[in-house]
């Protein structure tokens, strides 16, 4: 087991978003490169959960460098498996360098089929190649026994619609697959006799495990699904995609509202949680920086595309650290007052 050099502790909240999770991979790679920081707790959903368990396993095996290597190996394995997928870019998109799948015959076919048939009709055996990759890449004993990084994975309980958070000792391949289970594509994942779907419906990602964590007062949110879209969707696909974005962000916005109210009560002396009651929130990008990413490209796992996303994520983290590192442990850099008070907001303002 690798011993960690200590730095400023920070908790991470990692959203899901298919292959756009490679943006988060880039952020994590840059954070792990900086020995002024120590990652404490991670709450992840869907692709965010996968990034979280891969990082924790790699860190337990080989410290910071082990975590960075594990993340690269995982995303390369995902890309290698996607080469055999029927969902590929159209010749036109390849010619112009567009990574969208909006014109992909395979993508359009599967999109149409998924509206007529369920995964119980199309995949009665519940075969999911992603499970094989996850189980082949991650030792979950390492994840649950990792001394330095505590992982929290969120899935949605199908019967009640409530979030279930799997934390240290209960983080399994089933929990992560449940967290990433889109019901139009995959059969529900059964855990302890109950069925679960994608955690994005109830906590994308769940912030409360980080708010109550004693490891750090700081929460860095890596948000890869835009809250704001500058243009009103007009086409059927644009409308569906925007509805999905809103639904997958709703739980996060609600938790941020609760934290905002709690902080206002602390500031107004209406609530006293002691010296550890303060939460400092940070965000590593603004909505404007993901406007160009199409929803269909979340299903594109070409290695060239994943590397582009990785480099963009590294750039986000690098810029954030250059501007805000000194704020860690001192203040929030995400101004919730401005965010919630301005309905016309086009980006998340910093403090």
N, C-alpha and C positions, 0 to 999 in steps of 0.2 A: 504494500500500500504506500502511495506516495504522500510525502509530507508537504503541506501547502505553505508557501510563504504568505505572510499575513499582509493585508492591505485594508483599505476602507471597505467594510462589508456592504453589500447591496443585494436586495432581492429582485428577482426578475419575473415579469409577467409576460408570457409568450402566447400570442394569438395563433390560431390555426388559419390555414389558407392554401392547402394543397402544396404544389411546387413552389408557391410564393414563400413557403417556409424557408427556402434557400436565402431569402433576405435576412431572416433571423439567424441562419447559419453564419452569414457574414458578420452580423452584429456580435454574435457570441465569439467568433474567432478573434475579432478585434479586442473584445473585453478580456478574453483569456490571455491575450498577448501582453496586457498591461498589468504588471505586478504591483501597481498602486491600488488595485482593486481585488477584493475577494468576493466571489459569488456565494451567497448563503443559501437562501431558499429560492426555489423556482416553482412557479405555478404555470402549468402549460395545458393547452387544449389542442387536440387533433395534431397537426404538424408541429405545433408548439410543444405538445407532450412528447412527441418523438424526439425533437431536438433536446428536450430536457433530460430524458432517460439516456440518450446516447452520450450527452455531455457528462452526466454523473458517472456513468459506467467508465467512460474513458478517463475521467479525472481520478477515479479510484484505482484504475490500472496504472496510470502514468502521469498524474498531475496535470498541469496546464497543457503541456505538449501532448499528453495522451488524450486529453479532451479534444483538442484541435484536430488531431489525427483521426479520432473516432468519428467526428462529425463529417470530415471529408470522405472517409470510407463509407459511411452510411449513405450520403447523398450520391456517391458514385455508384453504389449498389442499386439504389433506386433508379438511377439513370440507365444503368446497364439492363435492368429488367424491363424498362419502358421501351427498349429498342424492339421488342417483340409485340408491342401493343398495336392493335389495329387503328388506334387513334394517333394519327400523324398529321403533320402540317401539309397543306395543299402545295402543289408545285409552285403556284403563284406566290404564296407566302414565303416559301424557301427562296424564290428568286429575288424577292424584295427585302429579305431579311426580317420578316415579320413573324414573331413567335406566337401570335394568336392562332387559335384553332377554329375561329368562327367559320372558316371556309373548308374545314377538314371534313371529307365525306364520312370518315369513321366517327368523328365527334358528333356530326349532325345526325347520323343514323342512331347512335347510342342515346342521344338526347331525346329523339322521338320515341324510341323503344321504351325508355324509362318512364315515359308518361302513360304507356299502355300496359306495361307488365312490371311486376315487382321483382326484386331480387329473389324472392321465394319461388317465382315462376321460372326465372332465367338461370338461377344458380342454386338448385335445390341442395347441393352438397356444401354450400357456403365456402367455396374455395376462394382464398384471397392471397395473391402472391406477396402482398405487403407484409402479411404476418410472417411468412417465411424469411423475408429480409430482416424484419425486426428481431425475430428469435435468433437468427444467425449472427446478428451484429451486436446484440445487447445481452449481457449477463445481468439478469434482474436481481440476483443476490448482491452483486456489487452496488446496484442502484439503491436497494433497501438498506444496505449496510454502510453506504458512503458516509463518512464522518463529517465531511466538510460541507456537503451540499444536500439539502433535503428537497425532495421532489414531491409535488402535489399535482395530480392528474384529475381533470374534471370530465365526467360523462353525464349524460342526461337520462334519468330514469323514465322509461317509456310510459309506464302506467300513470305516474304522477306529474311528469314534466319537471321534476325537481332535479337540482344538481346533486350528484354524489361525488365527493372529493376523496380520491384514493391517495393516501399519504404514506410515509415511511412504514414499511412492513406489509403494505397492501398494494404496492405498485407492481403490477404484473403485465405480461404481454396482453392478457385479456382486457385489463383496465385501459391500456393505451389504444388497443384496437377499438374498444368501445368509444373512447374519446374521439376517434377519427371515423366513426361509423355513420356515413351519410345514408339515410334510410332508402333513398331512391336507387342507391348503387349496391349497398351491402345489407345482408341480413343482420338483424339486431344481435348484439353480443350478449350472451347469457353469463351472468356472474351471480353466484349464490342464489340461483333459481329465479333471478329477475333479469329482464331485458333492458339493454341500454343502447342509446344512440349517441350521435356526435355531441360532445360537450358544449359546442358553440351555441346551442339553443338555450342553455341555462347558465353558462359561465365561460366567456371567451376573452381572456381566461378568468377564473375565479380569483378575486383580489383578497377576500377575507383571510385566507390562510397566511397571506403576507402581512396584512394589517396587524394580525395578532402575533406574528413572529417576533421573538425576542432577539433574533440574530441581527436585525437591522431595522432602522426606521425608514429606510429609503426603498422605494419601489420604482424600478425602471420598467415601463410598459413598452414592449416592442409590438406596435400595432401595424399589421400589414393589410387590414381591411379598412378602407377609407370611411370615416364617419360622414364626411361632406363630399358630395358630387356637385360640380359647378353647373352642369347642364341637366335639365329634366329629361329622363329617358323617353324615347318615342317609339322605338321598335319593340316588338314582343319580347325579344331576347334581352334587350336593355332593361325593360321593365322587370322581368324575372330576376335578372342579375342584381338590380338595385334593391328589390324586395329582399333577396337573400342577404345582401350586405347589411341592410337595416336590421333584419332579424338576428344576424350574427353579431351585431354590435350592441343590441339593446341591453343585454345583460351587463356588459361592461359599463355602458353609460349609467345604468341604474346604480351600480356599485360605486361609481365615481360620484354620483349625486349623494349617496349615503355618506361617503367619506367627506365630501364638501360640507354637508350639514354638520357632521361631527366636528370638523375643524372650525366652523363658524361658532358652534356652541362652546368649544374650548376657548376661542378668542374672546367670546362674550362672557366668559367666566360662568357660563351655565353648566359646564361640564368639566370635571377635573379628573383626568386619567393619570395624573402624576407625570414625572419626567419622561416616562416611556410611552406616553399617550399620543405623541405627535407623529404624524405620518408625512413623509416628504415624497412627493410624486414627480416623476420625470418621464418624458416621452422622447424617443430618439428620432422621430421624424414628424413631418407635417403632412396633412392629406394631399397637398399639392404634389408631393413627391411620388405618389402612386397612382395619379390620375391616368397615366399612359398605359397601365397594365390592364389588359382585358381580363374579364372573368374566366373566359375559356382557357387562357394561358396557365391557369392553376392546374390544368391537366397535362401540361407540356413539361416533360422531365428530360428533355435533351440536355446533354452535358454542357454544351455551349451556352444554352439559356440559363441553366442553373448557375454557371460560373458568372454570367452577367449579373444575376440577382445577388450572388454572393459578394461581388465587388461593390455593388450599390449599397448593400447592408453594411459592409466594412466602412464605406464612406460615411454613412449615417453616424455610425458609432464614433468614428474618428473625429468628425465635426462636433459631435455632442461633447466628447471628452475635452476637446480643445477649448470649448466655450464654457462648459458647466462643471468640470471635474471638482473645482473648489466648493461647489454648492452641496456636494454629497455629505450628508450628516449635518448640514446647516440649514437648508431651506429647500422648498420645492422649486422646480424650474417649469412645472406645468401649472399655469395660472387658471385654476378652476373658476375663480370669480369672473374672469373675462370670457371663459369658454361657455359658461351657462347663462351669463347675462346678455350675450350678444347672439341673437338668433340668426344673424347673417354671417356668422363667422366662416371664414374660408380656410383657416388653418388653426392649429393649436398654438396659442401664444405662449412664449416662455416668460418666466418671471424676471 
